[in-house]
């Protein structure tokens, strides 16, 4: 999916952008080049992103690359709505990020609890010290708060109240 200026009038700002589906062959690497018979070229290079292993974002370069009208998201009615479609799609990505963060926090808390139970200091488990317990409790409360917030926002999104809208 590519957001591209489809209206040459730059004074329209974001209202001159549309969303297009640009096809490319599947590949296993991090760099690619696609050449069309008519001479157009699409090159891409994966952008290193922290935490993502199976999904990449790409830096793309287009040169005389043809994309058919049929690949315009929303058909004729989608002209000039690329920014709005993109913002609406970001809601799902943000929810996914919130869920991933909660999962990482949970794993960190479990690991910290295990470590504090196994680690001995002055002949006593680290978990037996009040400061350690306070730190673990703070980690747990932050995790609980983040999970509650993520669930609350997901509920709003499910009811159609949490998504970005051009009407706001």
Secondary structure as the mmCIF struct_conf table of DSSP 4:
data_model
#
loop_
_struct_conf.conf_type_id
_struct_conf.id
_struct_conf.beg_label_comp_id
_struct_conf.beg_label_asym_id
_struct_conf.beg_label_seq_id
_struct_conf.end_label_comp_id
_struct_conf.end_label_asym_id
_struct_conf.end_label_seq_id
STRN STRN1 UNK A 2 UNK A 5
BEND BEND1 UNK A 7 UNK A 8
HELX_RH_3T_P HELX_RH_3T_P1 UNK A 10 UNK A 16
STRN STRN2 UNK A 17 UNK A 20
BEND BEND2 UNK A 28 UNK A 30
STRN STRN3 UNK A 31 UNK A 35
TURN_TY1_P TURN_TY1_P1 UNK A 37 UNK A 38
BEND BEND3 UNK A 39 UNK A 39
STRN STRN4 UNK A 41 UNK A 47
HELX_LH_PP_P HELX_LH_PP_P1 UNK A 48 UNK A 48
TURN_TY1_P TURN_TY1_P2 UNK A 50 UNK A 51
BEND BEND4 UNK A 53 UNK A 54
STRN STRN5 UNK A 57 UNK A 63
BEND BEND5 UNK A 64 UNK A 64
HELX_RH_3T_P HELX_RH_3T_P2 UNK A 69 UNK A 71
STRN STRN6 UNK A 72 UNK A 72
TURN_TY1_P TURN_TY1_P3 UNK A 73 UNK A 74
HELX_RH_3T_P HELX_RH_3T_P3 UNK A 75 UNK A 78
TURN_TY1_P TURN_TY1_P4 UNK A 79 UNK A 80
HELX_RH_AL_P HELX_RH_AL_P1 UNK A 82 UNK A 118
STRN STRN7 UNK A 120 UNK A 121
TURN_TY1_P TURN_TY1_P5 UNK A 122 UNK A 123
STRN STRN8 UNK A 124 UNK A 125
HELX_RH_3T_P HELX_RH_3T_P4 UNK A 126 UNK A 128
BEND BEND6 UNK A 129 UNK A 129
HELX_RH_AL_P HELX_RH_AL_P2 UNK A 130 UNK A 158
TURN_TY1_P TURN_TY1_P6 UNK A 159 UNK A 160
BEND BEND7 UNK A 161 UNK A 163
TURN_TY1_P TURN_TY1_P7 UNK A 166 UNK A 167
#
